[in-house]
Amino acid sequence: RAHLASRLKKGKDHCGPFLAEQILGDSRPYTPHAEGTLEDSARVEKIGDDYAVTYNTVYAAYQWYGCWPDGSHVIVNHNRDINAQATTQWIEAAKKQYGKDWNIVAQREFVKGADS
């Protein structure tokens, strides 16, 4: 059991950053280009035992939800003149197109990590 638990942890630890990087890259075409800094602030970050794509700007949540927390100031076009595919919740938009690929990446990297 200890051997299995060790292999599972190694697989998870190995696959996390690979999957997060793939998600970040595939999401870029859908990311709003608000003054160029939202996309520039994106990074893969280890949070606890997991990895996440984070955006370190004061307005990332505003761009993600498409309005202020009170529902006002609704975003109309997400600078689509700069990026025609830009949308709210851009990672979810990318997931619709690349979700199956992400599963393949996760499985492949998990096995590599577990077998190392």
Secondary structure by P-SEA (a helix, b strand, c coil): caaaaaaaaaaaaaaaaaaaaaaaaaaccccccccccccccbbbbbcccccccccccccaaaaaacccccccccccccccccccccccaaaaaaaaccaaaaaaaaaaaaaaaaac
